[in-house]
Amino acid sequence: MLRAPTLDGAGVKYRERITVAEDSADDRAAIVEQVRAARVDVLLNYLPVGSQEATEWWVGVALEAGVGFVNNVPVFIARRDHWRDRFREAGLPLIGDDIKSQLGATYLHRVLVRAFSDRGITLDRTYQLNVGGNMDFFNMLERDRLASKRESKTSAVTDAYDGELGEDDVHIGPSDYVRFLGDTKKAFIRCEGRGFGGAPIDMEIQLTVPDSPNSAGVVIDAARIARLAMDRGDTAVDEWVSAWLFKAPPRAVAQESDQVARERLVRWMVGETGR
């Protein structure tokens, strides 16, 4: 088994808890050959938050090895035209970015702000605060690694609202590490708005879930759909997979509702032509 270069894959906080092995030579060709020899269909990326360089290194491996790529972390790959064009030219699916949990804070928050839009409620302010005690939250204590995470989560929510929200009226992102919570994640969501005649409407929800398994089934779905797209020679569906299952899909579909993305994806899966 060969070791890829660390690059930015292990940040300061990670290195407080783990010992990072010495980097080996960047023998990408050997790793590409190992991926091919293992008959890999799709690479799944679950590097720590903030691993932009390391993720891009593995994206390059996927392209050279001729396999699909599912980007589960909040660094922007599938959202970038540069990478999308290269995967399209290679006839490979590129799905991402930043996995939604099966029922997580981002999906729930999107449902709430969409309800405000659909029911004609003006959304004035909203926040989402998240705390947890696993290594993902510990890593995010290194605030320099959080820029893409905040952008991903924020755009996922604001894209679901048809109106305009000022920058100072939205706060979404990981908030703190609470060690005794372990793998439990707690999300606190608040929406403040105005209905008919300016009548105030406030909503607060708390969500508590086991964090690690909450996205497992979603990732399996993404991998299966990627393989089906390769079998059919129709990788354009990756946009709708991304819009349904990920927080930061390509901009072309980012503002579609979750249900529209799901319906289009389901029609494709059962073999209906046209999207």
Stockholm file with secondary structure:
# STOCKHOLM 1.0

chainA/1-275         MLRAPTLDGAGVKYRERITVAEDSADDRAAIVEQVRAARVDVLLNYLPVGSQEATEWWVGVALEAGVGFVNNVPVFIARRDHWRDRFREAGLPLIGDDIKSQLGATYLHRVLVRAFSDRGITLDRTYQLNVGGNMDFFNMLERDRLASKRESKTSAVTDAYDGELGEDDVHIGPSDYVRFLGDTKKAFIRCEGRGFGGAPIDMEIQLTVPDSPNSAGVVIDAARIARLAMDRGDTAVDEWVSAWLFKAPPRAVAQESDQVARERLVRWMVGETGR
#=GR chainA/1-275 SS CCCCCCTTSSCHHHHHHSCCCCCCCCCHHHHHHHHHHTTCSEEEECCCTTCHHHHHHHHHHHHHHTCEEEECSSSCSTTCHHHHHHHHHHTCCEECSSBCCTTCHHHHHHHHHHHHHHTTCEEEEEEEEEEECSHHHHHTTSGGGCHHHHHHHHHHHHTTCSSCCCGGGEEEEEEEECGGGTTEEEEEEEEEEECGGGCEEEEEEEEEEESGGGGHHHHHHHHHHHHHHHHHTCGGGHHHHHHHHBSSCCTTTTTSCHHHHHHHHHHHHTTCCCC
#=GC SS_cons         CCCCCCTTSSCHHHHHHSCCCCCCCCCHHHHHHHHHHTTCSEEEECCCTTCHHHHHHHHHHHHHHTCEEEECSSSCSTTCHHHHHHHHHHTCCEECSSBCCTTCHHHHHHHHHHHHHHTTCEEEEEEEEEEECSHHHHHTTSGGGCHHHHHHHHHHHHTTCSSCCCGGGEEEEEEEECGGGTTEEEEEEEEEEECGGGCEEEEEEEEEEESGGGGHHHHHHHHHHHHHHHHHTCGGGHHHHHHHHBSSCCTTTTTSCHHHHHHHHHHHHTTCCCC
//
